[in-house]
């Protein structure tokens, strides 16, 4: 069913309620000309009218995902674009295919070896994941890309830039370092993607993002993808995009958990978590073949839990900010290919990573925000599959009980009586600097993650 109408601000709007596999997907498209016939959502990949070699990377997919279906007509027409969609929605190809088409057009008049497309990512793991997808997608057309991130030697990255690339994928810290060294010239970049824009700003990268964007071509196509739409991201879009960009919202731009995930919240004492984790692994990971992802809060906790489980006979790997990049890459590879399907992770892996077929997420320690909780449990229940998220909640987390209860109720999940005992009130404090979106941290709660801005994912 398709409904068309107008928003109060006079911009065109198209609202689509469709079915994707067995999950209902709501898509709202706004912006000037949104309901023009030429921007009709694609039903099949071939509807885009692209060369077969460009669509080669899509051959294993039955049809475009909702974000791909609605974004390609606008992006291929050169429109500035905002996509609000959760991780796992297919957004990398949503901007990747239009980026490749943009490059094939621009390279006809391009004389230098400088990049034409820039993709900014908040974390190195997400940057690597995007790079893997775009490298494969670009092979048939000869599109070259380089991935720039911290934690590894700059020599190889600088050599790749000197040899000439079409796409730069990178984290703000490392990219800014290379720009200051004169190793990366963005003056010909005319297609810019900010992926996980909300996370980028959460991590304090706004000054770096602004500095980087100022060095790109003044005439450019801007693309932003975000899981949520906070005021800070809205402000950035207003400054760097056309006055009336196209905005596509798949699902909701507000905080909401994936309804395909069964959420189980267990209130318990902190000292009981180790034994309870053992019991859950015996229940959920009995075969030792299915993928189970266990989240902790800090890197020291990741190491302790990993060692504890190894002593108990579990085959387990971990990723956290203190591990060398090659160790993190190897751990993720072992988890993805099933060689070691039990992974301990800090929130460095919570946003953006596309890890297929995770059946169960266990939150050994509750995150610092409910937003991070939603993104953590979003690692399971993807691509129309069902998933389970089991969460430990202690008295130290009670300041977030009201927000968590709201998330559970919105998704139609059971709210345990012990959680209700902590209260349902959601604190809101007006801050002169941050406004109503400022959240006061309980003095007794775990300390916030320390961020080293040159590197996007260091934890205490």
N, C-alpha and C positions, 0 to 999 in steps of 0.2 A: 504494500500500500504506500502511495506517495502523496504527501500533502504539500502544497505550495502556498506561500503567503508572504506577508511583509512584516518585518520587525517595526517597532515603534520609531527606530531611528531612520527608517526609510530605506534601509539596505535590503536587498533581495535575500530570501531564505528558502531553502529546500529542506524538508524534514522527511527522512526515509526510515521506515520500520521494516526491516527485512529479517530473513532467517539465514544464519550461517551455521552449518551443521545442525546441532540441536540447541544452540544458544541464540536467544533473541538479541539482535544488535541494533541499537538506536544510533542513527547518524544525523547530525545537524550541520548543515552547510550555510554559512553566512558570508556576505561580502558583495560588492558591486558586481552585478551580472551573474550571480550564483545560479540562477535558474534558467540561464540561456541554454538553448538546445545543444550548442556545441560542447557544453560542459556536462552533458549527460553522463552519469556514472557508467563505468564499463561493466559489462556482464561477463566478457571473456577477454583474455589477454590480447587476442588478435584484433579486438575492437579498437585498440589504440592505434592501429595502422603503422606499427613500427617494423623495421627490418627484422627478418627472422633471426639474424645473428645477435641482435640486441635482446631478443626475447628467449634466447637459448637457455639462460639461467632460470627461466620460469617453467621449463618443460615438465618438471616433476610436480607442479602444482595444478590442481584441477581448475581453479579460477582465481581471480584476484581477491585478496582480502578486502574488507570494507575500506580500510584506509588507502589501499592501493587503487581500488576501484574509483574512489572519489577524488583522490589527489592527482593522479596522472593527467586527466584532461586539463586541469589548471596549470600544473607545473610544466607540462609540455608546451603550453601556450605562453610561458614566460611570466606567469603571475607570481607575486609575492604570496607566501603561503604559511599558514599556521596550522599544525596538526596536533590535536590533543587526543592521544591514544596511549593505552597502557603498553608496556613492554611485551613483546611476543605477538604484536598485531601485524607484523610485516612491514614496519615503517622503514627499515633499511633499504629495501627495494623500492619502497614508495618514493623515496628521494633519489635512490641510486640509479634507477633506469632513466629518469629525466636528466640527471647529472651527466650520464654517459651520452645521451642524445645532444645535450648542450655542448659537450666537448667535441663531438664529431662535427658539429656545425662550426664552432669557433676555430678548430684546428686548421680549417681551410685558409684562414687569414693570419694564423698565429705564426710568428717568425722566431720567437725566443723559446728557451727551454723552461720558462717559468710556468707554474701551475695555473690552471683555469678554474679549478673547483677546490673549495676548502670545506672540510667537515670537521667541526669542533666537537669534542667529546669530553665529558667530565672526568673519566677514569681511563687508565691505560688498558684495562681488560675490555672495556666497551670499544675503545679505539681499535684494538686488535681484532675484535669480532667484526666491526664494520669493515675493516681492511680486508679480512678474509672474504667477506661477501662481495665487496666491490672488485677485488682482484679477480675473483672467479667470473663475475658478471662482465668485466671489462676485457677478458681474454679474446673473445671472438672479434672485437673491434680494435684490439691493440691499445686500449686505454691503459696507461701506466699510472700506478699510484704508489705512495710511500706512507708509512705509518710512523708518526713522530710521538714518542712518549718518554717519560723519565725512567730512571732505574737501569738504563743500559747506556753503553758508550755512544757518543754522538758521531763517531767517525763514519760508520756505515750509513747513518741517516744523512749526513752531509754529502757523502759520495752519491747517494741516490738522487739528491736534489741537484747536484752538479750535472749528473747525466741527463736530467730532464724528466719531469713527471707531469701528468695531467691533473691528478688529484692528490691533495695533501689531506691526510686524516691525522688528527693529533689532539693532544691535551693542551690546554692553554699555557701551562708552565713551560713545557719543553719547546713548544712552538715559539713562544716569546723569546726564550733563550737563543734559539737559532736565528731568529730575526735580528736580535741585537748584535749577533756575531756576523751578520751580513750573509749568512748561509741560506736564508730563505726569503725570496722576494715575492710578495703577494700583489704587486701592482696590477697584474693582469687577471686576478681572480674576479670572475664575474658571476659566479654561482656559489653562494655561501649557505651552509647548513649548520645550524646550532642544534645538536641532538641532546636530549635530556636537558633542556634549557633550565628547567626548575632546579634540577640537581646541580647544574653548573653554578647558579647563583647561590644556592645553599652552601656550596663549598668555598664561597668567597672569591670566585673568579671573575666577577663583574668588571673590575678595573682592567684585567688582562684581556677579557673579551672585547671591551671597548677599544683598547689600544690596538688589538689585532684587526678589528673591523675597519679602523681608521686607515689602515695601510692597504686595504683592498681597493679595487676599481670603484670609482664613484658611481658608475652605472652598473648595477649588479642586480641579480635576482636573489632575494633573501628567503630562506626557508627555515622555519623553527618547528621543532617537535618537542613536546613536553607531555608528561603524564598528568600534570595539573596546570592550572592557570592562575597563579598568584599575582598580586598587583605588581611585584617586581618584574616578572616576566612580561606582563602587559606593557609596563613602562618601556622596557627595552625594545619591544616590538614597535611601539609608537615612534621611537626615536630613529630606528634603523630601517623601517619598512615603509612602503607606500602608505598613504593615509587610510586606504580602505583595502587591506589585504583580504584574501580568501581565508576563512577559518573553518576547518572541519573538525567536529568533535565526535569521536566514536565512543559511545557509552556516555560518560559524564565527565565534566571538567572539575567536578568536586571530588573530594576524597571518598572512594567507595571500593570495597573489596570485590574481587572476582567471585561471582555467585556460583561458579563451578567448583569452588574450593570449600570443603567442609571444615569449618573452624572449630577446634576443640581447645578451650582455655581451662587450664588446671591451676588452681590457687594452691600453693604449697610453700613450705619453709625452704629457705635457700639451701640449707644443708642436705635436703632430701633430693636435690636435682640429679646428682650422679646416679643414684640407685634407680630413680625414676626413668632416667635416660636409658639405662641398661634394659629396663623392662620394655620400654617403647621400641627399642631396636630389636629385641627378641620378638616383638609383635609385628612391627612393620618391615623389618629387614631380615626376617627368618631365612629367606632363600639366599641372602647375601648377594643377590644379583640385581635387584631393583635399586633405582637411584634414590637415595635419601640425603637431603641437605640439612645440616644442623647449623643454626646461626647462633653466634655468641657476640658479645659486645666489644671486647677488646682483644688485641693481638696476644697478650699474655694468657688470656683465658682460652684462646684458640689453641695455643701450644699445650696448656695444661690438660684440656679436654681430649686433645688428640693423643697425648701420652697415656692418659687414664684409660682410654678405649683400647689402645694398642696393648696395654698390659692385660686387658680383659679378653684379648684374643680377636679383636675386631680389626679388619683391614681397612685403614682409614688414612686420608690425606687432608691437608688443610691449606687454606690461602688466607694471608693477612698482610698488613702493610710492612712487616719487618722481614718478610721473606724476599730473597733475591728474585728478580724478574723471571729468570729461567726456571726457578723452583715453582713459582706460581703458575707459569705456563704449563709446566709438566703436570702439576697436580690437577689443573683444569682438564688437561687432555686425558689423563687417566680416568677422571670422573665421567667425562663425556663419552669416551669409547667403551665404558663399562668395565675397564680393567680394575678400577677401584671405585665402586659405586656408592661409597660413603664419604661425604665431604663435610669438613668443618670450615665455616667461613665467617668472617666479620662482614660488616655492611658494605665492604668494598665490592662484594659480589651481589649485593641486593638490587642494584639498579642497572638495568640495561642488558645484562648478560643473557644470551639466548642459550640456555641449557635444556635440551629436549628431554622429554620423558622423565621429569622428576616427579615421582609418585607422592612423596611425603616431604614436607618441610617441618622441622622441629625447631622451635624457638627456645633454646636452652636458657638464654637470658633475653628479657624483653628489651626492645630498642629504646632509644631516647625520645622518639616521637611516634605517634600513631601513624604518621605518613610512612615512616620506615617500616612499620609493622605491615602495612598494606602492601608495600613493595616487596618485602620479604616473602610473604605468603603467595605473591604473584609469580613466584618461581615454579609453582605447580598449577595444575588445572589449566594448561594452555592448549591452544589449537583445538578447542572443543572437548578436550578430555577432562575427566574429573580428577580432583586431587584432595589431599588431606593436609591440614596444617595444625599441628599440636603445639600449644604454647604454654610455657611455664610463667606464672605470674606470682610475684612475691609482694610482701608488704612494702618493700622499697619502691615498687612501681605504682603504688596506690594513687598517686597524683594523676595518672593517666587512665584510671578506671572508667571515668565518665565518657571519655573519648572512645575507649575500646568498646564499651557497651553500645554506644551509638553505631559503631562499625558493625558489630555483631547483629544488632537489631535490623539495620538497613539491609543486611544480606539474609535475613530470616534465619539466623543461627541461634542456638540455645545459649542463653546467658546464665552461667552458674550462679547459684545463690551466694556462694562465697565471694564472687566478684561484686555482686550487688551490695554486699556488706561494706565495701570500701566507699560506696557512694556513686551517684550518677551525675553529680555536678561537673560541668565542663568549665574550667577556669578561663576567663578572658580578661586580659589586662590591657588597658589603653596605654600605649607608650608614646611619648612625644616624638621619638625617633622612628619607631616601627608601626605605630598605630595599633589597631585592634588585632593585628595578626601576630603581635608579640606574645610569646608564651613564657611565663615565669617558670624557671627551673627550681624545683623543690631543693632546698639546701641539703636534704638527706638523700636525694636521688643520686644515681651514678653521675659522675662528671661528664660534661660534654666532650665529644671527640675533638682532639687537638688537630688542627689542619695546618700542614706545611704547604704554603701556597705554590711552591715550586713543584709539588708532587701532590696529586689529588686524593691520595687514599692512605695517608698515614694515620694510625690510631695509637692511642696510649696503651 
